Amino acid sequence: MAGLHRRIPDDVGVAACATAVRAANAPRTGADYRMRSPLSRAIAICALMGAATIFIANARKAEVPVERMAFESFPMEIDGWRAVNDPPLDPAVLKVLGTDDYLSRVYYRPDRSAVGLFIGFFASQRQGDTIHSPLNCLPGSGWEAVSQGRLVIPAVAGSARDIEINRYVVQKGLERQMVLYWYQSHGRVIASEYTSRFMLINDAVRMNRTDGSMVRVIAPIPQEADGAAAEALAVTFVHSLFPRLSGYLPS
């Protein structure tokens, strides 16, 4: 089991994300953007994040904490999937990420196939602690996005609708991973970073709430495989996971 656990890469995780966040304002060269989306996208997201942060931070009305269950009580077994907790994150990493609660585990099936799960919850995003896209975790950690798009999961368990999430494949040497992730807040599942920021501002004004979460599922892709089996494995886990999120990610 320990050998299988190592197949879920730690350096695609939040520690690398913290490094990327710390370096976000450092000067860039053209080579720095090899593993990023186009520069215009990055500029637009940064501008939107800055505007949202300034607007929300200057809101006068105090935000009332929402009730939720802590991730420490999240089930270690889900529909036959059994979990092993990842080592705790370093306090310095947590400080940079700004999460108020997080879950980092590997879930195994009886056949020993596995997926990595990370969920970060932000109680408030008023003071600059905003949700960071996993795409920002790639530079500097040796991983490169080789395929990126959206995936619609129809009639996901626990939802009366289809959900659209992000799907991308990352590669480091000969190792590849299927990564699914989405933003979730107030009962909504959002794939787009732009939409997530707009809804953050809207909810701050309309509901006086800026809490939100990011959910990420990783499945290893065997060598010589096309990724279809890894995607199916990750989607199967999402179906088991989704109905259990409601008490931990406030509606």
DAMOWO-V771333 format. One record per pair of residues at least 12 apart in sequence whose C-alpha atoms are under 10 Angstrom apart, sorted by the first residue. I is the first residue (numbers start at 0). J is the second residue. D is the distance in Angstrom with one decimal. If there is no record, write none. Layout:
{{I:J:D} {I:J:D}}
This chain:
{{0:83:9.7} {0:107:8.9} {0:111:7.7} {0:113:9.8} {1:83:9.9} {3:105:9.6} {3:107:9.2} {3:111:7.8} {3:112:8.1} {3:113:7.6} {3:219:9.9} {4:83:8.6} {4:85:9.2} {4:104:9.7} {4:105:7.0} {4:106:9.2} {4:107:9.1} {4:111:9.9} {4:112:9.9} {4:113:7.9} {4:114:9.1} {4:115:8.8} {5:105:9.9} {6:113:8.8} {6:114:9.3} {6:115:9.4} {6:174:8.8} {6:175:9.8} {6:176:9.2} {6:218:8.9} {6:219:6.7} {6:220:9.6} {7:104:9.8} {7:105:7.6} {7:113:8.0} {7:114:7.1} {7:115:6.0} {7:116:9.6} {7:176:8.2} {7:217:7.2} {7:218:7.2} {7:219:6.6} {8:115:8.5} {8:174:9.4} {8:175:9.7} {8:176:8.5} {8:217:8.8} {8:218:9.7} {8:219:8.7} {9:85:8.9} {9:86:10.0} {9:115:9.3} {9:140:9.9} {10:136:8.4} {10:137:8.7} {10:139:9.7} {10:140:6.2} {10:141:8.4} {10:142:8.5} {11:133:8.1} {11:134:9.5} {11:135:10.0} {11:136:6.5} {11:137:6.7} {11:138:9.9} {11:140:7.1} {11:141:8.8} {11:142:7.3} {11:169:8.9} {11:171:9.9} {11:176:9.3} {11:178:9.6} {11:217:9.2} {12:103:9.0} {12:115:9.5} {12:116:9.7} {12:117:8.0} {12:133:7.9} {12:136:7.2} {12:137:9.2} {12:140:9.5} {12:215:9.4} {12:217:9.7} {13:88:8.3} {13:92:7.8} {13:93:8.7} {13:95:9.9} {13:96:7.7} {13:103:9.2} {13:117:8.4} {13:119:9.4} {13:131:9.7} {13:133:8.2} {13:136:7.3} {14:88:7.4} {14:89:8.2} {14:91:9.4} {14:92:6.0} {14:93:8.5} {14:95:9.4} {14:96:8.7} {14:136:8.3} {14:140:9.5} {15:92:8.9} {15:133:9.4} {15:135:8.7} {15:136:5.3} {15:137:7.4} {15:138:8.5} {15:139:7.7} {15:140:6.2} {15:141:9.8} {16:92:8.6} {16:95:9.0} {16:96:7.6} {16:131:7.8} {16:132:8.5} {16:133:7.0} {16:134:8.6} {16:135:6.3} {16:136:4.1} {16:137:7.7} {16:138:9.0} {16:139:9.5} {16:140:8.9} {17:91:8.7} {17:92:5.7} {17:93:7.9} {17:94:8.7} {17:95:5.7} {17:96:5.7} {17:97:9.4} {17:131:9.2} {17:135:9.2} {17:136:7.6} {18:92:8.1} {18:95:8.4} {18:96:9.4} {18:135:9.4} {18:136:7.7} {18:137:10.0} {18:138:9.2} {18:139:8.0} {18:140:8.9} {19:95:9.8} {19:131:9.7} {19:133:9.9} {19:134:9.7} {19:135:6.2} {19:136:5.8} {19:137:7.9} {19:138:7.0} {19:139:7.4} {19:140:8.9} {20:95:7.3} {20:96:7.7} {20:131:8.1} {20:135:7.5} {20:136:8.2} {21:92:9.8} {21:95:7.2} {21:96:9.4} {22:139:9.7} {23:45:9.7} {23:135:8.9} {31:138:7.3} {31:139:8.7} {32:138:8.0} {33:138:8.4} {33:143:8.1} {33:144:9.3} {34:134:8.8} {34:135:9.3} {34:137:6.8} {34:138:6.2} {34:139:9.3} {34:141:9.2} {34:142:7.8} {34:143:5.2} {34:144:6.1} {34:145:8.6} {34:169:9.7} {35:134:7.3} {35:135:7.8} {35:136:9.9} {35:137:7.9} {35:138:7.5} {35:143:8.3} {35:144:7.7} {36:134:8.5} {36:135:9.7} {36:144:9.1} {36:147:9.6} {40:193:9.8} {41:135:9.8} {43:193:8.6} {44:192:7.5} {44:193:6.8} {44:196:8.7} {47:192:9.5} {47:193:7.5} {47:196:7.0} {47:197:8.2} {48:127:9.1} {48:129:8.2} {48:130:9.8} {48:192:9.5} {48:193:8.9} {48:196:6.8} {48:197:9.4} {48:199:10.0} {49:127:8.8} {49:196:10.0} {50:196:9.4} {50:200:9.3} {51:124:9.3} {51:125:8.8} {51:127:9.3} {51:129:9.6} {51:196:6.8} {51:197:7.8} {51:198:9.9} {51:199:7.6} {51:200:6.1} {51:201:9.9} {51:203:9.8} {52:124:7.5} {52:125:6.3} {52:126:7.1} {52:127:5.8} {52:128:8.7} {52:129:8.0} {52:196:9.4} {52:199:9.6} {52:200:8.8} {53:125:8.2} {53:126:8.6} {53:127:8.4} {54:125:8.5} {54:200:7.6} {54:203:9.2} {54:204:9.8} {55:123:9.9} {55:124:7.7} {55:125:5.2} {55:126:7.9} {55:127:9.0} {55:199:8.6} {55:200:6.8} {55:201:9.9} {55:203:6.7} {55:204:8.5} {55:207:9.5} {55:208:9.7} {55:209:8.2} {56:124:8.1} {56:125:4.5} {56:126:5.5} {56:127:7.6} {56:203:10.0} {57:125:8.1} {57:126:9.1} {58:125:8.2} {58:203:8.2} {58:204:8.4} {58:207:8.9} {59:207:10.0} {60:203:9.7} {60:204:9.7} {60:207:7.5} {61:207:7.9} {61:208:9.5} {62:122:9.5} {62:123:7.8} {62:125:9.0} {62:203:8.8} {62:206:9.3} {62:207:5.9} {62:208:6.3} {62:209:8.1} {62:210:9.5} {63:122:9.7} {63:123:9.5} {63:207:7.8} {63:208:7.6} {63:209:10.0} {64:122:7.0} {64:123:8.2} {64:208:8.5} {64:209:9.8} {64:210:8.6} {65:122:7.6} {65:123:9.7} {65:208:8.6} {65:210:8.1} {65:248:9.7} {65:249:7.1} {65:250:9.3} {66:122:9.9} {66:246:8.8} {66:247:8.8} {66:248:9.3} {66:249:7.1} {66:250:9.8} {67:122:9.9} {67:245:8.8} {67:246:5.9} {67:247:5.3} {67:248:6.8} {67:249:6.1} {67:250:9.5} {68:244:9.7} {68:245:9.3} {68:246:5.9} {68:247:4.9} {68:248:8.2} {68:249:8.9} {69:99:9.9} {69:100:7.1} {69:101:8.6} {69:102:9.3} {69:120:9.6} {69:246:8.9} {69:247:6.4} {69:248:9.4} {70:100:6.9} {70:101:6.5} {70:102:5.9} {70:103:9.5} {70:118:8.8} {70:119:9.5} {70:120:9.2} {70:244:9.7} {70:246:9.7} {70:247:6.8} {70:248:9.6} {71:100:9.0} {71:101:8.7} {71:102:7.6} {72:247:9.2} {73:102:8.4} {73:243:8.3} {73:244:8.7} {73:246:9.4} {73:247:8.0} {74:240:9.7} {74:243:8.5} {75:104:9.0} {75:105:9.8} {75:106:8.2} {76:106:8.1} {76:107:9.1} {76:108:9.7} {77:106:8.6} {77:107:9.7} {77:108:9.5} {77:236:8.7} {77:239:6.5} {77:240:7.2} {77:243:8.8} {78:108:9.0} {78:236:8.9} {78:238:9.9} {78:239:6.5} {78:240:8.9} {79:106:9.4} {79:107:8.3} {79:108:6.2} {79:109:7.2} {79:239:9.4} {80:105:9.4} {80:106:5.6} {80:107:5.1} {80:108:4.7} {80:109:7.3} {80:110:9.9} {80:111:9.5} {80:112:9.5} {80:113:8.5} {80:114:9.4} {80:236:8.2} {80:239:8.8} {80:240:9.9} {81:104:9.8} {81:105:8.2} {81:106:5.2} {81:107:5.2} {81:108:6.5} {81:109:8.3} {81:111:9.9} {81:113:9.3} {82:103:9.8} {82:104:6.2} {82:105:5.5} {82:106:4.2} {82:107:6.2} {82:108:9.0} {82:113:9.3} {82:114:9.5} {82:115:9.3} {82:116:9.5} {83:103:8.9} {83:104:5.6} {83:105:5.4} {83:106:6.4} {83:107:8.1} {83:115:9.7} {84:102:8.3} {84:103:6.3} {84:104:4.4} {84:105:6.5} {84:106:8.7} {84:115:9.9} {84:116:9.7} {85:102:8.7} {85:103:5.6} {85:104:5.1} {85:105:7.0} {85:115:9.3} {85:116:9.6} {85:117:9.7} {86:103:8.2} {86:104:8.7} {87:101:9.8} {87:102:9.4} {87:103:8.2} {88:101:9.5} {88:103:8.9} {94:128:9.3} {95:128:8.4} {96:119:9.0} {96:121:9.7} {96:128:7.2} {96:129:8.2} {96:130:8.0} {96:131:7.9} {97:119:9.1} {97:120:9.1} {97:121:7.3} {97:122:9.7} {97:123:9.6} {97:124:9.0} {97:126:9.8} {97:127:8.5} {97:128:5.1} {97:129:7.3} {97:130:8.2} {97:131:9.7} {98:118:9.6} {98:119:5.9} {98:120:5.7} {98:121:5.1} {98:122:7.8} {98:123:9.2} {98:124:9.6} {98:128:7.4} {98:129:8.5} {98:130:8.2} {98:211:9.9} {98:212:8.9} {99:119:7.7} {99:120:5.9} {99:121:5.3} {99:122:6.1} {99:123:8.5} {99:128:9.5} {99:210:9.9} {100:118:8.4} {100:119:6.2} {100:120:5.2} {100:121:7.0} {100:122:8.3} {100:212:9.6} {100:247:9.9} {101:117:7.3} {101:118:5.5} {101:119:4.4} {101:120:5.9} {101:121:8.8} {101:212:9.3} {101:213:9.6} {101:214:9.9} {102:116:7.5} {102:117:5.5} {102:118:5.1} {102:119:6.6} {102:120:8.8} {102:214:9.5} {103:115:7.6} {103:116:5.8} {103:117:4.5} {103:118:6.7} {103:119:8.7} {103:215:9.7} {104:116:5.3} {104:117:6.6} {104:118:9.3} {104:216:10.0} {105:117:8.8} {105:216:9.5} {105:217:9.2} {105:218:9.9} {106:236:8.8} {107:236:10.0} {108:232:10.0} {108:236:9.7} {112:218:8.7} {112:219:9.0} {112:229:9.5} {112:232:8.3} {113:217:8.8} {113:218:6.7} {113:219:7.9} {113:229:9.6} {113:232:8.3} {113:233:8.8} {113:236:9.4} {114:176:10.0} {114:177:9.5} {114:178:9.7} {114:216:6.6} {114:217:5.4} {114:218:4.7} {114:219:7.4} {114:229:9.0} {114:232:7.8} {114:233:6.7} {114:236:7.8} {115:178:9.3} {115:215:8.0} {115:216:5.6} {115:217:4.9} {115:218:6.5} {115:219:8.9} {115:233:9.1} {116:179:9.8} {116:180:9.8} {116:214:7.6} {116:215:5.9} {116:216:4.8} {116:217:6.6} {116:218:9.3} {116:233:9.9} {116:236:9.6} {116:237:9.8} {116:240:9.7} {117:180:9.4} {117:213:8.1} {117:214:6.0} {117:215:5.2} {117:216:6.7} {117:217:8.7} {118:180:9.6} {118:181:9.9} {118:182:9.7} {118:212:6.9} {118:213:5.7} {118:214:4.6} {118:215:6.4} {118:216:8.9} {118:244:9.9} {118:247:10.0} {118:248:9.6} {119:131:9.8} {119:182:9.7} {119:211:8.5} {119:212:5.5} {119:213:5.4} {119:214:6.8} {119:215:8.9} {119:248:9.7} {120:183:9.3} {120:184:9.5} {120:210:7.6} {120:211:6.0} {120:212:4.5} {120:213:6.9} {120:214:8.9} {120:247:8.7} {120:248:7.4} {120:249:9.8} {121:184:9.8} {121:209:8.2} {121:210:5.4} {121:211:5.4} {121:212:6.0} {121:213:8.8} {121:248:9.7} {122:208:8.8} {122:209:7.2} {122:210:4.5} {122:211:6.8} {122:212:8.7} {122:248:9.9} {122:249:9.8} {123:203:9.9} {123:208:7.4} {123:209:5.1} {123:210:4.7} {123:211:7.6} {124:199:8.6} {124:203:9.5} {124:208:8.8} {124:209:5.4} {124:210:6.4} {124:211:8.0} {125:199:9.9} {125:203:8.9} {125:208:9.3} {125:209:6.9} {125:210:9.1} {129:196:9.5} {129:199:10.0} {129:209:9.4} {129:210:9.4} {129:211:8.8} {129:212:9.6} {130:182:8.5} {130:192:9.5} {130:195:9.5} {130:196:9.5} {130:210:9.8} {130:211:7.7} {130:212:7.2} {130:213:7.0} {131:182:9.9} {131:192:9.1} {131:212:9.9} {131:213:8.3} {132:180:8.9} {132:181:9.0} {132:182:9.0} {132:191:9.9} {132:192:7.6} {132:213:8.2} {132:215:9.9} {133:178:9.2} {133:179:9.8} {133:180:8.0} {133:181:9.7} {133:213:9.1} {133:214:9.8} {133:215:8.2} {134:147:10.0} {134:167:9.4} {134:169:9.8} {137:169:8.5} {137:170:9.8} {140:171:8.9} {141:169:9.8} {141:170:8.3} {141:171:5.9} {141:172:8.5} {142:168:9.8} {142:169:6.0} {142:170:5.4} {142:171:4.7} {142:172:8.3} {142:174:9.2} {142:175:8.9} {142:176:9.6} {143:168:8.4} {143:169:5.3} {143:170:5.3} {143:171:6.5} {143:172:9.3} {143:175:9.4} {144:167:6.9} {144:168:5.8} {144:169:4.3} {144:170:6.5} {144:171:9.2} {144:175:9.6} {144:176:9.6} {144:178:9.9} {145:167:7.5} {145:168:5.7} {145:169:5.7} {145:170:6.7} {145:171:10.0} {145:175:9.3} {146:166:8.2} {146:167:5.2} {146:168:5.0} {146:169:7.2} {146:170:9.4} {146:177:9.4} {147:165:7.7} {147:166:5.9} {147:167:4.1} {147:168:6.5} {147:169:8.8} {147:178:9.4} {148:164:8.8} {148:165:6.1} {148:166:5.3} {148:167:6.1} {148:168:9.3} {148:179:9.9} {148:190:10.0} {149:163:6.6} {149:164:5.7} {149:165:4.6} {149:166:5.2} {149:167:8.0} {149:179:9.0} {149:180:9.7} {149:190:7.7} {149:191:9.4} {150:162:8.3} {150:163:5.6} {150:164:5.4} {150:165:6.0} {150:166:5.9} {150:167:9.3} {150:179:8.4} {150:180:9.9} {150:190:9.2} {150:230:9.8} {150:234:9.7} {151:163:4.3} {151:164:6.4} {151:165:8.7} {151:166:9.4} {151:234:10.0} {152:164:7.8} {152:234:7.6} {152:235:10.0} {152:237:9.0} {152:238:8.7} {153:238:9.9} {154:238:9.1} {155:234:9.3} {155:235:9.8} {155:237:8.0} {155:238:5.7} {155:239:8.9} {155:240:9.8} {155:241:7.4} {155:242:8.5} {156:237:8.5} {156:238:5.3} {156:239:7.1} {156:240:8.4} {156:241:6.3} {156:242:5.9} {156:243:9.5} {157:238:8.2} {157:239:9.1} {157:240:9.2} {157:241:6.3} {157:242:4.3} {157:243:8.0} {157:244:9.1} {157:245:8.8} {158:186:9.5} {158:188:10.0} {158:238:9.8} {158:241:8.1} {158:242:7.4} {161:188:9.7} {162:181:9.5} {162:187:9.2} {162:188:6.6} {162:189:8.1} {162:190:8.8} {163:180:9.7} {163:181:8.2} {163:188:7.4} {163:189:7.0} {163:190:6.2} {163:191:9.3} {164:179:6.8} {164:180:6.0} {164:181:5.3} {164:182:8.4} {164:188:7.7} {164:189:6.9} {164:190:4.7} {164:191:8.3} {164:214:9.9} {164:215:9.9} {165:178:8.0} {165:179:5.5} {165:180:5.3} {165:181:6.1} {165:182:9.4} {165:189:9.0} {165:190:5.6} {165:191:8.0} {165:215:9.3} {166:178:5.8} {166:179:4.7} {166:180:6.9} {166:181:9.1} {166:190:9.4} {166:216:9.8} {166:217:10.0} {166:230:8.7} {167:179:6.6} {167:180:8.9} {167:217:9.8} {167:230:9.7} {168:217:9.5} {168:218:9.7} {168:219:9.7} {168:220:8.9} {168:226:8.2} {168:230:9.7} {169:219:9.8} {169:220:9.7} {170:220:9.6} {173:221:9.5} {173:222:7.3} {173:223:9.8} {174:219:8.0} {174:220:7.5} {174:221:7.9} {174:222:7.4} {175:218:9.0} {175:219:6.3} {175:220:5.4} {175:221:7.5} {175:222:7.8} {175:224:9.7} {175:226:8.8} {176:217:6.5} {176:218:5.7} {176:219:4.5} {176:220:5.3} {176:221:8.6} {176:226:8.3} {176:229:8.1} {176:230:9.6} {177:216:8.2} {177:217:5.6} {177:218:5.1} {177:219:6.1} {177:220:6.5} {177:226:7.0} {177:227:9.2} {177:228:9.7} {177:229:6.3} {177:230:6.4} {177:231:10.0} {177:232:9.6} {177:233:7.9} {178:215:7.1} {178:216:5.8} {178:217:4.6} {178:218:6.6} {178:219:8.8} {178:229:9.3} {178:230:8.3} {178:233:8.2} {179:214:8.3} {179:215:5.7} {179:216:5.2} {179:217:6.4} {179:218:8.7} {179:230:8.4} {179:233:7.5} {179:234:8.4} {179:237:9.1} {180:213:7.2} {180:214:5.4} {180:215:4.2} {180:216:6.2} {180:217:8.6} {180:237:10.0} {181:195:9.7} {181:212:8.5} {181:213:5.8} {181:214:5.5} {181:215:6.7} {181:216:9.4} {182:194:9.8} {182:195:7.1} {182:211:7.4} {182:212:5.7} {182:213:4.5} {182:214:6.3} {182:215:8.9} {183:195:8.6} {183:210:9.5} {183:211:6.1} {183:212:5.2} {183:213:6.1} {183:214:7.4} {183:244:9.7} {183:248:7.5} {183:249:9.1} {183:250:9.1} {184:198:9.1} {184:199:8.8} {184:202:9.6} {184:208:9.8} {184:209:8.7} {184:210:6.9} {184:211:4.6} {184:212:6.2} {184:213:8.7} {184:248:6.9} {184:249:7.0} {184:250:6.6} {185:202:8.9} {185:208:9.0} {185:209:9.5} {185:210:8.1} {185:211:7.5} {185:212:9.6} {185:245:9.5} {185:248:7.6} {185:249:5.8} {185:250:3.7} {186:211:9.9} {186:244:10.0} {186:245:7.9} {186:248:8.1} {186:249:7.1} {186:250:4.4} {187:211:9.8} {187:250:7.9} {188:212:9.8} {188:213:9.6} {188:214:9.8} {189:213:9.5} {190:213:9.9} {195:211:9.3} {199:211:8.4} {210:248:9.0} {210:249:8.3} {210:250:10.0} {211:248:7.5} {211:249:8.2} {211:250:9.7} {212:247:9.7} {212:248:7.0} {212:249:9.4} {213:248:9.7} {214:237:9.9} {214:241:10.0} {214:244:9.8} {215:237:9.7} {216:233:6.6} {216:234:8.9} {216:236:8.4} {216:237:7.8} {217:229:8.7} {217:230:9.1} {217:232:9.6} {217:233:6.9} {218:230:7.3} {218:231:9.4} {218:232:7.1} {218:233:6.0} {218:234:9.7} {218:236:9.9} {219:232:9.5} {219:233:9.4}}
